[in-house]
Amino acid sequence: MNAELEYSVMQYHAAELRQAAAEQRRVREARKDRPSERRHRSVFARFLAS
């Protein structure tokens, strides 16, 4: 493969990886901010089921 093309593909792939990592960080931060939301939902679901 042409070296310039290979370099461009590598840069594009690195940008995709950075974007995916940033998205994962946002998801982890959002989960950390609301850790008890799932627990409340399951309590509410148990209440509805009874």
ChimeraX attribute file (.defattr): number of C-alpha atoms within 10 A of each C-alpha:
attribute: neighborCount
match mode: 1-to-1
recipient: residues
	/A:1	6
	/A:2	7
	/A:3	8
	/A:4	9
	/A:5	10
	/A:6	11
	/A:7	12
	/A:8	12
	/A:9	12
	/A:10	12
	/A:11	12
	/A:12	12
	/A:13	12
	/A:14	12
	/A:15	12
	/A:16	12
	/A:17	12
	/A:18	12
	/A:19	12
	/A:20	12
	/A:21	12
	/A:22	12
	/A:23	12
	/A:24	12
	/A:25	12
	/A:26	12
	/A:27	12
	/A:28	11
	/A:29	11
	/A:30	11
	/A:31	13
	/A:32	10
	/A:33	10
	/A:34	9
	/A:35	10
	/A:36	10
	/A:37	10
	/A:38	11
	/A:39	10
	/A:40	11
	/A:41	11
	/A:42	11
	/A:43	11
	/A:44	11
	/A:45	11
	/A:46	10
	/A:47	9
	/A:48	8
	/A:49	7
	/A:50	5
